[in-house]
Amino acid sequence: MHRAAHILGQVELKGAAVRSQLSGLPGAMARHRGAVGDLSGAVDQFVKVSRS
């Protein structure tokens, strides 16, 4: 989540650059969801919404 906020907060980036940086984030979050314990539901929701 912090990584997504950091990427989205970079106002100097254009849309294509933001999409490029965010493209691998949902997959990485899904792979590591077990490490977040009780927040795994939030990760699942973020991944679901990000891919739609």
Secondary structure as UniProt FT lines:
FT   HELIX           2..8
FT   TURN            11..12
FT   HELIX           15..22
FT   TURN            23..24
FT   HELIX           25..31
FT   HELIX           33..39
FT   HELIX           40..51
//
